[in-house]
Structure formats: structure tokens, C-alpha cells
């Protein structure tokens, strides 16, 4: 038997035979199921004794130009809010998405919602042609006790065809309750 045939029978054939076993849906197999979002409880803000809070500006890019000819790449934007406090909740009072010309596109919270300690939540904006490179979110949160400030970021992603692009934009505090 030649070295080439020995290699095929010694390595490739056993690997092919093991392939169906690797794809049998075993309990430990990875899946494409999204992790559940943190449950957010509705809260009446007027009933809160607010001691801290912030308004956070988060730049987002729903499309980016990639040629001088005006072609753009549309991006899906996901806003992520992470409560970094180990023991205390925060209350998200508003999550608003604005277009490049500063017009309100969508209010994501119909009512304030509590986000528990170390919990995270996300808001997805599907790609919209013509939304522009200067879209943004305004996120407002409050707390009844001093808390560590949340991490608020926008993740932009496009993974069509054989290419992928992704990047993160970090929120910046523009107003603070102390």
C-alpha cells in the first residue's frame, strides 16, 4: 500500500466515520439558540426615591460608506445595556433611537423597566437604507440607591456573503443626576 493510501485509510476514513456521531444533537452540542434576555419588570417612576441616574448618548452607525462612489454597507445595530452593579437594580426610563438628522425614529420602552443586578438587555435595529451614518440612541436610567453606572454600547454588524464587519460604539454620559 502506498503512503498516500495509508494516509487516507489511517486518518480520513476514521474521521468521516466519526462525523455523524459529532452531529447527532447530543446535549452538549452547540446550538444557534439565542440566550434569553433579562426579564425587565415595569416600574412606576413617580413611586421611586431617585438618588442617581444618567442620560447616555450612544453613537450608532446603521450604514457606512465604503467607496467614494457613494455605495454604503447597511448594518444591524444592537444596543446593549449592562447593569454592572452586583446587588442593586437600575431602572431604564427611556431608550430612544434617532436618525442622522436628529429625528426620533423609535422609543423602545413604552414604560420604565427595572433591570436587575448584573442583568443585561438589548434592543435591535434592523438595517434601514438611507438612515445614515449618524444615528444614535439616548438612554436614560435612574436608581433608588447609589449604583455602579451601567455599560451601554452599540454593536454594529453585517455578515452577508463571504465578508463580515462588526464594531462597537461606547455610550457617553451627557447628563447626570447626583
NORFENHU-V59984 format. One record per backbone hydrogen bond with DSSP energy under -0.5 kcal/mol. CO is the residue of the C=O (numbers start at 1). NH is the residue of the N-H. If there is no record, write none. Layout:
BEGIN
co=[CO CO]
nh=[NH NH]
END
This chain:
BEGIN
co=[2 3 4 5 6 7 7 8 11 12 13 14 15 16 18 19 20 21 26 39 41 43 44 45 48 52 53 54 55 55 56 57 57 58 62 64 67 71 71 72 73 76 77 78 78 79 80 81 81 82 82 85 90 90 91 91 92 94 95 96 97 97 98 99 103 106 106 108 112 113 114 114 115 116 119 120 121 123 124 125 128 131 132 132 132 135 136 137 138 139 140 140 141 142 143 143 150 151 152 153 154 154 155 156 157 158 160 165 167 169 172 175 176 177]
nh=[6 7 8 9 10 11 12 13 15 16 17 18 19 20 22 23 23 24 29 41 114 45 47 48 50 143 177 141 174 175 139 59 172 137 75 73 70 66 67 74 64 157 125 80 155 123 153 83 121 84 151 118 92 115 93 142 113 140 108 138 105 106 136 102 99 97 108 110 43 92 41 116 90 119 83 38 81 79 126 77 131 100 62 63 135 60 98 58 96 56 93 94 54 91 51 52 152 82 171 80 156 169 78 167 76 165 163 158 156 154 57 55 178 53]
END
